[in-house]
């Protein structure tokens, strides 16, 4: 059997219906995200009514994030942060300027969760909560090169 390899992980951030556009605008302003692709998919529901569901593929530097609307089709275990009353996932962004990135995110509408400070593990690090409830940690290595915590 051939060895299995994996290229990358692309988190799908689940937002409330009709929030994909707002999320795109926030992530562009807060983190400089670029739209790779945006599409509206028509779903035919059992009631016979059509429903448009927005999806988007964003790129943050070398990282890819997908945005999807919360729908029944995603399954019973996939929900928005607000439906879950919290998130079990922290999205981590390494950057060359954590102070500037943190300030930009807060100015774009993120709430401060943990102020930026030098950490004993070798990073200058802070956390914000975006308007959709997702927690983002931002960090710059104190040793001159960036790496994940």
C-alpha positions in Angstrom: 0.0 0.0 0.0 1.3 3.5 -0.9 2.2 5.9 1.8 -0.6 8.4 2.5 0.5 12.1 2.4 -1.3 15.2 3.4 -0.7 18.6 1.9 -2.6 21.0 4.1 -5.6 21.5 6.4 -8.2 24.0 5.2 -10.5 24.9 8.1 -14.2 25.6 7.2 -15.5 28.4 9.4 -19.3 27.9 9.8 -21.2 31.2 10.0 -24.9 32.0 10.3 -26.9 32.2 7.0 -26.3 35.5 5.2 -23.1 36.2 7.1 -20.6 35.0 4.5 -20.4 38.5 2.9 -19.8 40.2 6.3 -17.2 37.6 7.2 -15.3 38.1 3.9 -15.3 41.9 4.6 -14.1 41.5 8.1 -11.3 39.0 7.2 -10.1 41.3 4.4 -10.0 44.3 6.7 -8.6 42.4 9.8 -6.2 40.0 8.3 -5.7 41.0 4.7 -7.5 37.9 3.4 -7.9 37.6 -0.4 -10.9 35.9 -2.0 -9.8 32.9 -4.0 -13.4 31.9 -4.9 -16.9 32.9 -3.9 -19.9 31.1 -5.0 -23.6 30.9 -4.3 -25.1 27.4 -4.5 -28.8 26.9 -5.0 -30.2 24.1 -2.8 -33.6 22.5 -3.5 -35.2 21.8 -0.1 -37.8 19.1 0.5 -40.5 21.8 0.7 -39.7 22.6 -3.0 -38.3 26.0 -2.2 -35.0 27.1 -3.5 -32.4 28.4 -1.0 -29.1 30.2 -1.9 -26.2 29.2 0.2 -22.9 31.2 0.1 -19.5 29.6 0.2 -16.1 31.4 0.0 -12.5 30.3 -0.2 -10.1 32.9 1.4 -6.3 33.0 1.5 -4.4 34.5 4.5 -0.8 34.6 3.3 -0.1 30.9 2.7 -3.1 29.7 4.7 -6.5 28.8 3.2 -9.8 29.2 5.1 -13.2 28.3 3.8 -16.4 30.0 4.9 -19.7 28.1 4.8 -23.2 29.0 6.0 -24.8 26.8 8.7 -27.2 24.5 6.9 -29.0 21.2 7.6 -26.9 19.6 4.9 -23.7 20.1 6.9 -25.0 17.5 9.4 -26.2 17.5 13.0 -22.7 18.0 14.5 -21.7 21.1 12.5 -22.8 24.5 13.9 -21.8 28.1 14.3 -19.9 29.3 17.3 -23.0 31.1 18.6 -25.1 27.9 18.4 -22.4 26.1 20.4 -21.9 29.0 22.8 -18.2 28.9 22.3 -15.5 27.3 20.1 -13.2 24.3 20.7 -10.7 25.6 18.1 -8.2 28.4 18.2 -7.1 29.6 14.8 -3.4 30.6 15.0 -1.7 33.1 12.6 2.1 33.5 12.6 3.0 37.0 11.4 6.1 39.1 11.1 4.4 42.0 13.1 2.1 40.7 15.8 1.5 44.1 17.4 0.5 45.6 14.0 -1.6 42.6 13.1 -3.3 42.6 16.5 -4.1 46.4 16.2 -5.4 45.9 12.7 -7.8 43.1 13.8 -9.1 45.1 16.8 -9.6 48.2 14.6 -11.6 45.9 12.2 -13.9 44.9 15.0 -12.3 42.0 16.8 -12.5 41.9 20.6 -9.3 41.6 22.7 -9.2 38.2 24.5 -5.6 38.3 25.6 -3.3 41.4 25.1 -0.1 40.9 23.2 2.9 40.0 25.4 6.2 38.2 25.3 5.6 34.5 26.2 8.0 32.1 27.9 7.7 29.7 24.9 9.5 32.2 22.6 6.7 34.1 21.0 5.1 37.6 21.3 1.5 36.4 21.4 -2.0 37.7 21.8 -5.6 36.6 21.1 -8.7 38.2 19.7 -12.3 37.1 19.1 -13.8 38.0 15.8 -17.4 39.3 15.3 -18.5 35.7 14.4 -17.1 34.2 17.6 -13.9 32.6 16.3 -10.8 32.9 18.5 -7.6 33.9 16.7 -4.2 33.8 18.3 -1.5 36.0 16.6 2.2 35.5 17.2 5.7 36.6 16.1 8.7 34.6 17.1 11.0 36.4 19.6 14.0 34.6 17.9 13.7 36.2 14.5 11.8 33.5 12.6 8.2 32.5 12.8 7.0 29.1 13.8 3.8 27.6 15.4 3.5 27.3 19.1 
